[in-house]
Amino acid sequence: MLPLEADTAPVSLGEGWTPLFKASRLGADLGLTQLLIKDEALNPTNSFKARGMSTAVTRARALGATTLAVPSAGNAACALAAYTARAGLHAQVFMPKDVKTPFVRECQL
């Protein structure tokens, strides 16, 4: 599946490059000399799912897919909706009936 052809442009919303924060006190409490926490909530879809979905949608588009589907209760669905929209593709999202409203609304955008 990977790597992609050299001329394949990635489907990107600017994911990645999220900051690392020192967690000195927590690290000390855990007996670690250094602990860093990566804040993936600063990705375009507010989770680390943006990184993987960028790759998945890029590859799916390169294979000729026009619709992608995912079962999810939140972050993966939002990421798929955002990245397929960016790629000009369609998303089918399957969520449980009790999923929180903000996740549903974000997918509908």
C-alpha positions in Angstrom: 0.0 0.0 0.0 2.8 2.4 0.8 5.0 4.2 -0.2 3.0 6.3 -2.6 4.2 7.2 -6.1 6.6 10.2 -6.1 4.1 12.5 -7.8 1.2 11.7 -5.4 0.3 14.9 -3.5 -0.8 14.1 0.1 -4.2 15.0 1.3 -3.4 17.4 4.1 -5.0 19.9 6.4 -1.7 20.8 8.0 -1.6 17.9 10.5 1.6 17.2 12.4 4.1 19.5 13.9 2.2 19.4 17.2 4.2 20.6 20.3 5.9 18.6 23.0 5.6 19.8 26.5 7.9 18.9 29.4 6.1 17.2 32.3 8.9 17.4 34.9 6.8 16.9 38.0 4.8 14.0 36.6 8.0 12.5 35.2 9.6 12.8 38.7 6.6 11.2 40.3 6.9 8.3 37.9 10.6 8.0 38.5 11.6 9.3 35.0 14.4 11.6 34.3 12.5 13.2 31.4 8.8 13.0 30.3 7.4 14.8 27.3 3.7 15.0 26.4 2.7 15.5 22.8 -0.4 17.6 22.3 -2.1 16.0 19.4 -5.3 17.9 20.1 -3.7 20.7 18.1 -4.1 18.8 14.9 -6.8 20.0 12.4 -9.4 17.5 13.6 -8.4 17.8 17.3 -6.8 14.3 17.6 -4.0 12.1 16.5 -6.4 10.5 14.1 -5.6 13.3 11.6 -2.2 11.8 10.9 -3.4 8.4 9.9 -6.4 9.6 8.1 -4.2 11.9 5.9 -2.3 8.9 4.8 -5.3 6.6 4.4 -7.3 9.1 2.3 -4.2 9.9 0.2 -3.7 6.2 -0.6 -7.4 5.6 -1.2 -7.6 8.5 -3.6 -4.5 7.2 -5.4 -6.2 3.8 -5.8 -9.3 5.5 -7.3 -11.7 5.3 -4.4 -14.5 7.8 -4.4 -16.2 6.9 -1.1 -14.6 5.9 2.2 -16.4 4.5 5.2 -15.6 4.2 8.9 -17.4 3.0 12.0 -16.6 5.4 14.9 -17.9 7.0 18.0 -16.0 10.2 17.4 -12.5 11.2 16.4 -12.0 8.8 13.5 -15.3 9.8 12.0 -14.5 13.5 12.2 -11.1 13.0 10.7 -12.5 10.9 7.8 -15.2 13.5 7.1 -12.6 16.3 7.0 -10.0 14.6 4.9 -12.4 13.2 2.4 -13.9 16.7 2.0 -10.4 18.0 1.4 -9.8 15.3 -1.2 -13.1 15.9 -3.0 -14.3 12.4 -2.0 -17.3 11.2 -0.1 -17.5 9.8 3.5 -19.9 7.3 5.0 -19.7 7.5 8.7 -21.4 4.9 11.0 -21.9 6.0 14.6 -23.7 4.5 17.6 -27.1 6.0 18.4 -25.7 7.5 21.7 -22.7 9.3 20.2 -22.3 12.8 21.5 -23.9 15.6 19.4 -20.7 17.6 18.8 -19.1 14.6 17.0 -22.1 14.2 14.7 -22.2 18.0 13.9 -18.5 18.1 13.1 -18.9 15.2 10.7 -21.8 17.0 9.0 -19.7 20.1 8.3 
